[in-house]
Amino acid sequence: MSETDKKEEIALEPLKKLISEGKLGGAIGALLSPSVEDRYSAQLYLLKLYFSMFIYLLSTFCSGKLRFDSPAINDLYLKLCIVIEAALDSPGFEELKKMYHRPFETLLTAGGEADFDIEWECGYGQYYAQIQSKIDEMFILNGSKIFEIEKELNDFFQLATDAIKAYRADTEKVFAGMLKKIDADHPTWKGGDGEKPVATQNVSDKTSQAPTAKRYSTAAGDAVLDKHIVLGKRDGRACLLFNKEVNVYLNQIFIEPQVYNLIHFLYTMRNRESGFKLQEFEARGIVGSKKLVTMHKKAINKLCEKHGVKDIFYKFPEDKWGLNRELDCC
């Protein structure tokens, strides 16, 4: 286990202890030992603390130059989600609960590409900043009441911060190493945002052989949107397949369940309705809010652009949205 992994695991121990002792969930306010009359204020203060950590973790993870799997960071993310969602189930947070939606099922990328940076850039970052701003506003209007928290919980926030910093430092170190390797193999490359050359391998080194690229096949129940776009599920996880080559696809990208539901709904309705207004998706329970629909369609179309395939979503007259009529399925 690397030093980074050790730091991340240490950072999670206090929260694991709280969970094992049953101190999370509906009785989240018990962490602060508040009076029953002031339970709402205590929960609001705790939610403010946890949501700030939630934003810090996501902005660090999604905005970095490089990402790699970290079970410890993913564990921290999931536990923060659990705490936040438990708090939002309490009375007084109904409006926030309607706004909130867990952004990612997992921060692990194994088994397929995960374009966290695109999702964050195309709306998640701004959307969750708005939720944080709403929490801050509620906190101010409630009198900015601050409570003394248990030492182990205070230690957790510090250790979690250290773990996130360690993860960021580790990714930056690996990225710098990659650039150094590229510079060594391609001394004429001056850097920049253009396409970067791939670091070459020493062909005489028999121990370092390039891995065989993965290919992905269609399965029963898949929706073929276009020659180069397939919507489906693999092991219960929603995904898109891009770029057909003979009878297989070059790319498999996991997507959120709500995105799957949104695309699949439009696919089933493609010959009946040309499009739907954003509020109709919300009213049908397909997506939690209009803002989420806007965020998802921007992210998916940018993902399509990245992989060189047709856009999936298209805006029709009267502010209606549906599948792109240039897709083969339409």
C-alpha positions in Angstrom: 0.0 0.0 0.0 1.4 3.4 -1.0 1.8 6.3 1.5 -1.1 8.0 -0.2 -3.4 5.0 0.2 -2.3 4.8 3.9 -3.2 8.4 4.4 -6.6 8.0 2.7 -7.4 4.9 4.8 -6.4 6.7 8.0 -8.6 9.6 7.0 -11.6 7.3 6.7 -11.3 5.5 10.0 -13.2 8.1 12.1 -16.2 8.0 9.7 -16.1 4.2 9.6 -16.3 4.3 13.4 -19.2 6.7 13.4 -21.1 4.4 11.0 -20.3 1.2 12.9 -21.7 2.9 16.0 -24.9 3.7 14.2 -24.5 7.5 14.6 -25.4 8.3 11.0 -28.7 8.0 9.2 -32.0 9.5 10.5 -30.4 10.5 13.8 -27.6 12.5 12.2 -28.2 15.3 14.6 -27.1 13.1 17.5 -23.6 13.7 16.4 -23.8 17.2 17.8 -25.8 16.4 20.9 -28.3 19.3 20.3 -31.5 20.0 22.2 -34.5 18.4 20.5 -36.0 21.9 19.9 -32.9 23.0 18.0 -32.4 19.8 16.0 -33.0 21.6 12.7 -30.3 24.2 13.4 -27.8 21.5 14.3 -28.6 19.4 11.3 -28.3 22.5 9.0 -24.9 23.3 10.5 -23.7 19.7 10.0 -25.1 19.6 6.5 -23.1 22.8 5.7 -19.9 21.2 6.9 -20.4 17.9 5.0 -21.5 19.6 1.8 -18.4 21.8 1.8 -16.3 18.7 2.1 -18.4 17.0 -0.7 -17.7 20.0 -3.1 -14.0 20.0 -2.2 -13.6 16.3 -3.0 -15.5 16.5 -6.3 -13.9 19.7 -7.5 -10.4 18.2 -6.7 -11.3 14.8 -8.3 -13.1 16.1 -11.4 -10.9 19.1 -12.3 -7.5 17.4 -12.0 -5.2 16.9 -15.0 -5.3 13.2 -14.3 -7.5 10.7 -12.4 -6.9 7.1 -11.3 -8.9 4.7 -9.2 -8.7 5.3 -5.5 -11.0 3.0 -3.4 -10.3 5.1 -0.4 -11.4 8.3 -2.1 -14.4 6.5 -3.6 -15.3 5.3 -0.1 -15.1 8.8 1.3 -17.3 10.1 -1.6 -20.0 7.4 -1.0 -20.1 8.0 2.8 -20.4 11.8 2.3 -23.3 11.1 0.0 -24.9 8.9 2.6 -24.6 11.5 5.3 -25.9 14.3 3.1 -28.9 12.3 1.8 -29.7 11.3 5.4 -29.8 14.9 6.5 -32.0 15.9 3.5 -34.6 13.3 4.7 -35.1 15.4 7.8 -38.0 17.9 8.2 -37.2 21.4 6.9 -34.9 20.3 4.0 -37.6 19.4 1.5 -36.6 22.1 -1.0 -33.0 21.1 -0.9 -33.9 17.4 -1.3 -35.6 18.2 -4.6 -32.5 20.0 -5.8 -30.0 17.4 -4.8 -29.1 14.4 -6.9 -26.1 12.1 -6.3 -23.8 13.2 -9.2 -22.0 9.9 -9.8 -22.7 6.3 -8.8 -19.0 5.8 -8.2 -15.7 7.6 -8.6 -14.0 4.4 -9.8 -13.2 4.3 -13.5 -12.4 0.6 -13.9 -14.3 -1.2 -16.7 -14.9 1.8 -18.9 -14.2 5.4 -19.5 -15.6 7.9 -17.1 -15.7 11.5 -18.3 -15.9 13.2 -14.9 -14.3 16.3 -16.2 -16.9 16.8 -18.9 -19.8 16.2 -16.5 -18.3 18.7 -14.0 -17.5 21.3 -16.7 -20.9 21.0 -18.4 -22.9 21.7 -15.3 -22.3 19.7 -12.2 -19.7 22.1 -10.8 -22.0 25.1 -11.2 -25.2 23.2 -10.2 -23.7 21.9 -6.9 -22.2 25.3 -6.1 -25.8 26.6 -6.3 -26.9 24.0 -3.8 -24.1 24.9 -1.5 -25.1 28.6 -1.9 -28.6 27.7 -0.9 -27.4 25.9 2.2 -25.3 28.9 3.1 -28.3 31.2 2.6 -30.5 28.9 4.8 -27.8 28.9 7.5 -27.6 32.7 7.5 -31.4 33.2 7.6 -31.5 30.7 10.5 -29.1 32.9 12.5 -25.8 31.3 11.6 -26.0 29.1 14.6 -22.8 27.1 15.3 -22.6 24.0 17.4 -19.7 22.3 19.1 -19.0 19.0 17.3 -17.3 15.9 18.7 -13.6 15.8 18.6 -13.5 12.7 16.4 -15.8 14.3 13.9 -13.6 17.4 13.8 -10.6 15.1 13.4 -12.4 13.4 10.5 -12.8 16.7 8.6 -9.1 17.4 9.0 -8.0 13.9 8.0 -10.4 13.8 5.1 -8.9 17.1 3.9 -5.4 15.7 4.2 -6.5 12.6 2.2 -7.9 14.7 -0.7 -4.8 16.8 -0.7 -2.7 13.6 -0.8 -4.7 12.3 -3.7 -4.3 15.5 -5.6 -0.5 15.6 -5.0 -0.2 12.0 -6.1 -2.0 12.6 -9.4 0.0 15.8 -10.1 3.2 13.8 -9.5 2.2 11.0 -11.9 1.1 13.6 -14.5 4.4 15.4 -14.2 6.2 12.1 -14.7 4.1 11.4 -17.9 5.1 14.8 -19.3 8.7 14.1 -18.5 8.6 10.8 -20.3 6.9 12.5 -23.3 9.6 15.3 -23.3 12.3 12.6 -23.3 10.8 10.7 -26.2 9.7 13.8 -28.2 12.2 16.6 -27.5 10.7 18.9 -30.2 7.2 19.0 -28.5 6.7 22.3 -26.8 3.6 21.4 -24.8 0.3 23.2 -25.1 -3.3 22.2 -25.3 -3.0 20.5 -28.7 -2.8 16.8 -29.2 0.1 15.4 -27.2 2.3 12.6 -28.6 2.1 9.3 -26.8 5.1 8.2 -24.8 6.8 5.4 -26.8 7.9 2.1 -25.4 11.4 0.5 -25.8 10.5 -2.2 -28.3 13.6 -4.2 -27.2 12.2 -4.4 -23.7 10.2 -7.6 -23.8 8.8 -7.0 -20.3 6.9 -3.8 -21.5 4.4 -4.8 -24.2 1.4 -2.6 -25.0 -1.9 -4.1 -23.7 -4.5 -5.3 -26.2 -7.1 -2.6 -26.6 -10.6 -3.6 -25.3 -13.5 -4.0 -27.6 -17.2 -4.0 -26.6 -20.1 -6.0 -28.1 -23.8 -5.4 -28.1 -26.1 -7.4 -25.8 -29.8 -8.3 -25.6 -31.9 -5.3 -24.7 -29.5 -2.7 -26.1 -31.0 0.2 -28.0 -29.1 1.0 -31.2 -29.3 4.7 -31.6 -27.0 4.9 -34.5 -24.4 2.9 -36.4 -21.8 4.2 -33.9 -23.9 4.7 -30.8 -25.6 2.0 -28.6 -27.4 2.5 -25.3 -27.3 -0.5 -22.9 -26.5 -1.9 -19.5 -23.6 -4.1 -18.4 -23.7 -5.8 -15.1 -26.5 -3.5 -14.0 -24.7 -0.3 -15.0 -25.9 2.0 -17.7 -23.5 2.7 -20.5 -23.0 4.0 -24.1 -21.0 2.2 -26.7 -19.3 4.4 -29.3 -17.5 3.9 -32.6 -18.3 0.6 -34.3 -15.5 -1.3 -35.9 -16.8 -4.4 -37.8 -19.1 -6.0 -35.2 -17.7 -4.5 -32.0 -17.3 -1.0 -30.5 -14.2 0.8 -29.5 -15.5 2.7 -26.5 -17.7 1.9 -23.5 -18.7 4.8 -21.3 -20.7 4.3 -18.1 -23.4 6.8 -17.5 -25.8 7.7 -14.7 -29.2 5.8 -14.4 -31.1 9.1 -14.9 -29.2 9.7 -18.2 -30.0 6.2 -19.3 -33.7 6.7 -18.4 -33.8 10.0 -20.3 -32.3 8.6 -23.5 -34.2 5.4 -23.3 -37.5 7.3 -22.9 -36.8 9.4 -25.9 -35.8 6.3 -27.8 -39.1 4.6 -27.1 -41.1 7.8 -27.9 -39.1 8.7 -31.0 -41.9 7.8 -33.5 -44.7 9.3 -31.4 -43.4 12.6 -30.2 -40.8 14.9 -31.8 -39.8 16.3 -28.5 -40.7 17.3 -24.9 -40.3 20.4 -22.8 -37.9 20.2 -19.9 -40.7 20.3 -17.3 -42.3 17.3 -18.9 -39.3 15.1 -18.1 -39.5 16.3 -14.5 -43.3 15.8 -14.3 -42.9 12.2 -15.6 -40.3 11.5 -12.9 -37.5 10.7 -15.5 -35.1 13.3 -14.1 -35.3 15.2 -10.8 -35.3 18.7 -12.2 -35.2 20.8 -15.3 -31.7 21.9 -14.5 -30.5 18.3 -14.4 -32.0 17.7 -17.8 -30.1 20.7 -19.2 -26.9 19.5 -17.5 -27.2 15.9 -18.8 -27.9 16.9 -22.4 -25.0 19.3 -22.5 -22.6 16.7 -21.0 -23.8 13.8 -23.3 -23.6 15.9 -26.5 -20.1 17.0 -25.5 -19.2 13.4 -24.8 -20.4 12.6 -28.3 -18.3 15.4 -29.8 -15.3 14.1 -27.9 -15.7 10.6 -29.5 -16.5 11.9 -33.0 -20.1 10.6 -33.2 -23.4 12.4 -33.8 -25.1 14.3 -31.0 -27.8 12.3 -29.2 -29.9 15.3 -28.0 -31.5 17.9 -30.3 -33.5 21.0 -29.5 -36.7 21.4 -31.5 -39.0 24.5 -31.9 -41.0 25.6 -28.9 -38.1 24.7 -26.6 -38.7 21.0 -26.9 -35.9 18.4 -26.7 -35.7 14.9 -28.2 -33.3 12.6 -30.0 -31.3 14.0 -32.9 -33.2 13.3 -36.1 -30.0 12.5 -37.9 -29.5 9.3 -35.7 -30.2 6.1 -37.7 -33.0 5.1 -35.2 -35.0 8.2 -36.1 
